[in-house]
Amino acid sequence: MSENNQKMGFRIITDIPRPTPELLERLNKFTVPELCDGMDVFRAMDYQIKPMVTRQKIIGPAVTLQLMLGDSLIVPKALEAAQPGDIIVIDAKASCNNAVWGDNRSRVAKAIGVGGVVIDGAFRDIDENEAIGFPIYARANTCGRGTRGAKGEVNVPISCGGVSVRPGDIIVGDRNGVVVIPLEHAEEIIEAAQEQVDKMEAQFAKFEETGQIVPASLEMELNRLGY
């Protein structure tokens, strides 16, 4: 049995860690590529997961949802667990044959202040969702709904787009894709990302001053390889 004596396969956990608003504000200065540059091993989801409804950037703590293939019965329980600013992250096993999200769920999510949804799978009702204006990141848009009869879990570790996501991990998404930032490593990622931004700005300033196109560090590596 798991936390609160919940049986595995039926766990719904509501108490998760969340970042401070100040930390999110500092992270929000960076694009998703810049945050990837701040990681030795970047934790970007599969490139097919992109903004499908609105191009709005999203950032917030993950409320995770693990589904059985093609089933969406448990999705409303994730909405119950979510707080304003949270990002719902759905492990739908990359299946795009059945939608696990639609316009009614977008209406509810927007009304309670959820920041967006990221789906390793598909959603539907694209016209209605565009009218609602709730940010949806997903692999695909499809027409058929999911089944509603299988078990699932809320706020357990999941895999989404090939990246492990834990409840409370920070999700950042923009038109480039989605990156997952472990809460305990956020400070070092901010520092490393800023270093890379400063480095790129210095390189461009050098180009404007001297016309140098290849930075000295890259020139050394090219020379080492025999160019």
Stockholm file with secondary structure:
# STOCKHOLM 1.0

chainA/1-227         MSENNQKMGFRIITDIPRPTPELLERLNKFTVPELCDGMDVFRAMDYQIKPMVTRQKIIGPAVTLQLMLGDSLIVPKALEAAQPGDIIVIDAKASCNNAVWGDNRSRVAKAIGVGGVVIDGAFRDIDENEAIGFPIYARANTCGRGTRGAKGEVNVPISCGGVSVRPGDIIVGDRNGVVVIPLEHAEEIIEAAQEQVDKMEAQFAKFEETGQIVPASLEMELNRLGY
#=GR chainA/1-227 SS CCGGGCCTTSCBCCCCCCCCHHHHHHHTTSCHHHHHHTCSSCCBCCTTCEEEECCCCEEEEEEEEEECTTBCTTHHHHHHHCCTTCEEEEECTTCCSSBSCCHHHHHHHHHTTCCEEEEEEEECCHHHHHHHTCCEEEEEECSSBCBSCSCEEESSCEEETTEEECTTCEEEEETTEEEEECGGGHHHHHHHHHHHHHHHHHHHHHHHHHCCCSCHHHHHHHHHTTC
#=GC SS_cons         CCGGGCCTTSCBCCCCCCCCHHHHHHHTTSCHHHHHHTCSSCCBCCTTCEEEECCCCEEEEEEEEEECTTBCTTHHHHHHHCCTTCEEEEECTTCCSSBSCCHHHHHHHHHTTCCEEEEEEEECCHHHHHHHTCCEEEEEECSSBCBSCSCEEESSCEEETTEEECTTCEEEEETTEEEEECGGGHHHHHHHHHHHHHHHHHHHHHHHHHCCCSCHHHHHHHHHTTC
//
